[in-house]
Every structure is written in C-alpha cells, then in structure tokens.
Amino acid sequence: MKLKIGYRALIDSAMEEIETVPLNQAQELLQDSNMVFVDIRDIRELEREGMIPGALHAPRGMLEFWVDPDSPYYKPIFGEGKRFILYCASAWRSALATKTLQDMGLPDVCHLEGGFSAWKQANLPVAEKPSKSSKS
C-alpha cells in the first residue's frame, strides 16, 4: 500500500496530535497504579535491552488486537479507564502506535519521550531481561 504522504510527514503529523510524556514525568508515574507502561518492542529487543519494571509487554503487531473489544485477543485492562504510556526502542514507533490507538477510541494513551532507548540512557530503572522461555 502506498502512503499518501511521506513517512516522515506521517510521523510528524502523529507527533503533533498526541501527548508525549517527558522522561522525568514518566519516572514519577512509574509508581502510579492508574498508569500502565506498554512495551511494544520485539522480544529480541527485550532480551537484548531489558524492560521498564512492571510494564505490560505487547508483542509488536498484537497491540491493536489487544485494544479492540471485538477481538478474541482483547485484554480487559484496556477497558478499565487507566492511562497508557507506550514505548518502543525508537520513539517514532510508539508515536504512530499511540495515534493508531487514539483513532481506535482509546483517548488516554500517550507515548514516552525518546522511547526505551532514552529511558535506558537516562539510567532510569530497567528490569531484568526476560528469557525466551518466560511468558510476558
């Protein structure tokens, strides 16, 4: 499928329409039970880099199915009125995913400034890397 606008323009447009949570604010929200960090990286990235403690891991390509109440893969947490912070290794991926979820009707979703890469570089908490045999 051809894009009607360039990829960079698509990302810029999404970034203008969504909320970005700064790293320092995200760190404070880590303990807030009303906030859910959603890791949308590939399992290989998780194994290589670790993860934000307590985050919900949504394998790439499954997130929209988890959010859609009509999907057989629906996760009830997305209907509980919580706020969600998405992150990926590259922040532009989580920005596009955030915009997609907002378009699907999940308004309380935003994304993490700089993605997981920025989180890790800022020496913010990183949990143990999961093993391939563990369930996420």
C-alpha positions as CSV (number, residue, x, y, z in Angstrom):
1,M,0.0,0.0,0.0
2,K,1.4,3.4,-1.0
3,L,1.4,6.1,1.6
4,K,-0.4,9.3,0.6
5,I,2.2,11.4,2.4
6,G,5.9,10.7,3.1
7,Y,6.8,8.6,6.1
8,R,8.5,11.5,7.9
9,A,5.4,13.6,7.4
10,L,3.2,10.8,8.7
11,I,5.4,10.6,11.9
12,D,5.4,14.4,12.3
13,S,1.7,14.6,11.9
14,A,1.2,11.9,14.6
15,M,3.6,13.7,17.0
16,E,1.6,16.9,16.7
17,E,-1.7,15.2,17.7
18,I,-0.6,13.1,20.6
19,E,0.7,13.7,24.1
20,T,4.4,13.0,24.8
21,V,5.4,12.2,28.4
22,P,8.8,13.6,29.3
23,L,11.2,11.2,30.9
24,N,11.3,12.9,34.3
25,Q,7.5,12.8,34.5
26,A,7.3,9.2,33.3
27,Q,9.7,8.2,36.1
28,E,7.3,9.7,38.6
29,L,4.4,7.9,37.0
30,L,6.1,4.6,37.3
31,Q,4.6,4.1,40.8
32,D,1.1,5.4,39.8
33,S,-1.3,2.4,39.7
34,N,-3.5,4.3,37.2
35,M,-0.7,4.4,34.7
36,V,0.3,1.4,32.6
37,F,3.6,1.3,30.7
38,V,3.2,-0.7,27.5
39,D,6.3,-2.1,25.9
40,I,5.7,-2.6,22.1
41,R,9.2,-3.9,21.2
42,D,10.1,-7.1,19.6
43,I,11.1,-9.9,22.0
44,R,14.6,-9.8,20.7
45,E,14.9,-6.2,21.8
46,L,13.6,-7.1,25.2
47,E,16.1,-9.9,25.6
48,R,18.9,-7.6,24.5
49,E,18.0,-4.4,26.4
50,G,15.7,-5.3,29.4
51,M,12.5,-3.6,30.1
52,I,10.8,-1.0,32.3
53,P,9.8,-2.7,35.6
54,G,6.2,-3.8,35.8
55,A,5.4,-2.8,32.2
56,L,2.9,-4.7,30.1
57,H,4.6,-6.3,27.1
58,A,2.5,-6.2,23.9
59,P,4.3,-8.1,21.2
60,R,4.7,-5.9,18.1
61,G,1.7,-6.3,15.8
62,M,-0.6,-7.5,18.6
63,L,-1.4,-4.3,20.4
64,E,-4.4,-3.3,18.2
65,F,-5.9,-6.7,18.7
66,W,-5.5,-6.4,22.5
67,V,-7.2,-3.0,22.5
68,D,-10.1,-3.9,20.2
69,P,-13.1,-5.1,22.4
70,D,-14.4,-7.2,19.4
71,S,-11.1,-9.1,19.1
72,P,-10.7,-12.6,20.5
73,Y,-7.3,-11.4,21.9
74,Y,-8.8,-8.4,23.8
75,K,-7.2,-7.6,27.1
76,P,-9.7,-6.2,29.7
77,I,-7.1,-3.8,31.1
78,F,-7.7,-1.6,28.1
79,G,-11.3,-1.0,29.2
80,E,-10.5,-0.2,32.9
81,G,-10.1,3.6,32.5
82,K,-6.3,3.5,33.0
83,R,-3.9,5.8,31.2
84,F,-1.3,4.1,29.0
85,I,2.3,5.2,28.1
86,L,3.6,3.4,25.0
87,Y,7.2,3.0,24.3
88,C,9.5,1.3,21.8
89,A,13.2,1.3,21.1
90,S,12.5,4.2,18.6
91,A,10.1,6.8,19.8
92,W,8.6,7.3,16.4
93,R,7.1,3.7,16.5
94,S,5.4,4.4,19.8
95,A,4.1,7.8,18.4
96,L,2.5,6.0,15.5
97,A,1.0,3.3,17.7
98,T,-0.3,6.0,20.1
99,K,-2.1,7.8,17.2
100,T,-3.5,4.5,16.0
101,L,-4.9,3.6,19.4
102,Q,-6.4,7.1,19.8
103,D,-8.0,6.6,16.4
104,M,-9.4,3.3,17.7
105,G,-11.1,5.2,20.5
106,L,-8.6,4.8,23.4
107,P,-8.1,8.5,24.4
108,D,-6.0,8.0,27.5
109,V,-2.9,6.9,25.7
110,C,0.4,8.8,25.2
111,H,4.0,7.9,24.4
112,L,7.3,8.1,26.2
113,E,9.7,10.9,25.1
114,G,12.7,9.2,23.3
115,G,11.4,5.7,23.7
116,F,13.1,3.0,25.7
117,S,16.5,3.9,24.4
118,A,16.2,7.4,26.1
119,W,14.9,5.8,29.3
120,K,17.9,3.4,29.5
121,Q,20.4,6.2,28.6
122,A,19.0,8.3,31.4
123,N,19.8,5.4,33.8
124,L,16.2,5.1,34.8
125,P,15.1,1.7,36.2
126,V,15.5,-1.3,33.9
127,A,14.2,-4.7,34.9
128,E,16.0,-8.0,34.3
129,K,15.9,-9.2,30.7
130,P,13.3,-11.9,30.2
131,S,14.4,-15.3,28.9
132,K,12.8,-16.8,25.8
133,S,11.0,-19.4,28.0
134,S,9.3,-16.8,30.2
135,K,5.8,-15.6,29.4
136,S,5.3,-11.8,29.1
